[in-house]
Amino acid sequence: MKKIASLLSVAVLAGVITLGAYKLFIEEPISQPKFTQNQPSSIPVYTPTTYTAAANSGIDFTDAAERTVNGVVHVSNKQEYRQPRNMMEFLRGGGQREGIVGAGSGVIISGDGFIITNNHVIAGASEIEVALNDNRKYTARLIGADEKADIALIKIDAEGDELPYIPFGDSDAAKIGEWVLAVGNPFNLTSTVTAGIISAKARDLDERDSNYQSFIQTDAAINPGNSGGALVNTYGELIGINTAITSQTGSYVGYAFAVPSNNARKIVEDIMQFGSVQKGILGVRGTSVKSLRPQDIEDLEIATTEGFYVGGVEFESGAEKAGIQSGDIIKRIDDIKINKFSDLSGYISSKRPDDVVQVYLLRENKEITVPVTLVKSITYDIERLGIQVKNASPKDLKKYKVKHGVIISDASPEMRRYGNIVGLIISEIDDEKVSNIEDAKSIISRKRNNETISIVFVDRDGERNRYIFEN
């Protein structure tokens, strides 16, 4: 009996050793769900995918948030007007003072109190108030703005204190898929930080208008009140000024847009140095190759699927002087790949007149490089009329059967209601001959605001039409 018991013990011990060796060296481990304390053991804890991806990639948002949250301010726009309380006040212009308050965000860009915000945040303000993240409040003054780019520069005097500011990053170097933070004051909540990625670059929200845009698109949550706030990379560098959302509800639905920091920086530097924005002009018209019809691609014998097809070159532009021609396909400008007009306009908007850019293009399917010196803006805005004019080329004058005049290059929505006036020739203003935009400037500058203006238009049939514009 003892011998049998001894043999049985040896067999059991050998089985345990064999099973342990199998478990330790042979069997594949089975992954088990992890649970946090105080959670029912049957329900695994859900961790958001975005957090897991960021954590696994070694990205830490806390440092960038700490670097930037104090560099973003709350901007209040106060406007005053008189509200008539009776017919007498209505007729005489009296009434009770009323105030309108709009709100947005701004980004401190220097320790001495220069702040970038959106133009629409401060437009029409009689007083601008800035509140810092530590609740200190200052009255700001407007230094300058670019309405089309929707960028404004304001200044506060912080009584000798060095303010926290956000350094500029290189928006051209930002990559699609890169993590970013949006910092601002949505819904009047102070110092809110949201995270996302860059979804696209060089985005134009309306390619049919004449306000050429080149936004950074992000899926970081941006809501009303975020306008003018900061879009920063994980190093805490400013790569964009949050500006717009696309939404049917007025709130964030996944699409938000920011002015690239290189463009915003150039605008504020121009305002500080020159008092106005200096715009360098390349001077080409056209469309992306992928927008051409298959028949056009075949007829033009285009052997590439990418690039910007030059359909025309502006008179007296940098492109014309450098020899760029209709039919050329622009592939790259400096180190920036060009596929559509917003790629081109976005990069050129960061340049000034007399800057030289290297344009890499295809001409008859041969690669050539053309250095182009950008020229000054060759247009003049007649603000009272809501139109923009430029010098007419000899080809334009011949087409309209006139000897002199300027051509309308753009018009406000109000003026467009009267018909398609873009492309028409203005030959006379107040019975004075107009040969170029300098003539137009000279005549308009002598007009008082309450004076009428007489304009002679030449239509596409060569017919002269006179219109009287009253203030």
Buried (B, 14 or more C-beta within 10 A) or exposed (E): EEEEEEEEEEEEEEEEEEEEEEEEEEEEEEEEEEEEEEEEEEEEEEEEEEEEEBEEEEEEBEEBBEBBBBBBBBBBBBBEEEEBEEEEBEEEEEBEEEEEEBBBBBBBBBEBBBBBBBBBBBBEBEBBBBBBBEEBEBEBEBBBBBEBBBBBBBBBEBEEEEBBBBBBBEBBEBEEEEBBBBBBBBEEEBBBBBBBBBBEBBBBBEEEEEEBBBBBBBBBBBBBBBBBBBBBBBEBBBBBBBBBBEBEEEEBEEBBBBBBBBBBBBBBBBBBEEEEBBBBBBBBEBBBBEBBEEEEBEEEEBEEEEBBBBEEBBBBBBBBEBEBBEBBBBBBBEEBEBBBBBBBBBBBBBBBBEBEBEBBBBBEEEEEEBEBBBBEBBBBBBEEBBBBBBBBBEEBBEBBEBEBBBBBBBBBEEBBEEEEBBBBBBBBBBEEEBBBBEBBBEBBEEBEEEEEBEBBBBBEEEEEEEEEBEE
